[in-house]
Amino acid sequence: MKLRSAAIATAATALALAVSAPVAAAAPTAPTGDDGRHHSYQGRVVAHGGLLLRDSPTRGSRVLRKEPYGAVVHIYCKTRGEHVQGNSLWYLLTDGTWAWGAAHYIDNIGPAPHFC
């Protein structure tokens, strides 16, 4: 009976590890600085009419919200997308909702963000 209980306990532990491992591996990680801490990026909207923020890094994607000229936005990371005035970079912003803004219309405050 002890052998059966030990086998059940071992199987339960293995199952718990197998179930939790993929979840932990799939969690996104925040960009970090050289010291290993989270690195925060910011930018200022320079589009005079305000900047439309979208659900993907293309001008044809759905508009989620609009940031006014001069607004300071928080940037999570950057990626390549549709070219806007010769610039293919888009920033993933974290202000309220996760949304993409064309980097052409956002001036970095401090260091440029890392790629996603």
N, C-alpha and C positions, 0 to 999 in steps of 0.2 A: 504494500500500500504506500509506503514512503517513496518508493521509486516512481510510482504513478503520480503522486503529488508533486514530486520534484520535476517530472517531465511536463506536467501541466503548467507549473510556475515558469519553467524555462520557455515553453511555447508562448505563454502570455507575455513575457518580457520581450521575446523576439518580435511578436506581433505588434506590441506597442512601439517598439523602435522602428519597425518597418513602416508603420502608419505615420509616425511623427517625422521621420527623416525627410520625405519628399516635401512636406509642408515647410519645414525649416529651410530647405535648400531653395525653394521657390520664392521665398520672401525677398523683395527688392532691398538693396542696400543703398544707403545714402552715400554720396560722394564724400571722401575724406581728404583731409589735408595730409601733409607729410607726417604729422604727429599722430595720425590715426583717428582723429576726432572728426565729427561731421563738419563739412565745409558748406557754408551758406553763401549763395551767390545772389546778387541783386543787379537790377538794371533800371533805367529810366526810359519811359515811353517818349519817343521823339516824333511820332506821327502827329502832325498838327490837328488832324480831325479825330484823333483818338485811334486806338488799335483794336481791331476785331480779333478776338481770341477764339480758336477753333478746336474741334475735336480730333483733328489729325493735321500733320504739317503740310497742308495744301490750301491754296486760296479757294478751292471749290468745296471744301468740307463745311460741315454745319457750324454756324457761329454759336458759341456758348455764352459769351458776354463781351463787353467792351471796356477797355481801360482808357481813361482820359489822358490827354497830352500832359506830360510832366509827372505822371504817377510813377511811384517807385514800386517795382514788382519783384517778387522772389522767384528765382530761377532754380529748378532742380537739376536739369541737365540740358544738353543740346543734341540735335540730330540733323541729318541732311534731309531735305524735303524739296518741295517745289521752289524754283528760283524766284526771288522777289527782288527786282532791280539789280540783278546780277549776283545776289547772295542766296546760297542754297541752305543756309543754317536757320533752324527754328529752335526756339527755347520752350521747354516744358515748364510752365508756370504753376505755382502752387497756392496762389492767393484765392482762397475760397473754394474754387474748383480746379481740378487739373485741366489745363488748357494749353494749346500751342499758340505761340506768337512768333511772327516773322522777326528774326534777329536784325534784319535791316532797320526795323523801327524801334529797336531797344538798344540804348547805349549801356554798356557794362559799367557798373560801379564797382571798382576793384577788379579782381582776376576774372578772366573768362571762364565759364563753366566747362566741366568735363563733358565728354560725349556720354550719352546714355548707354 
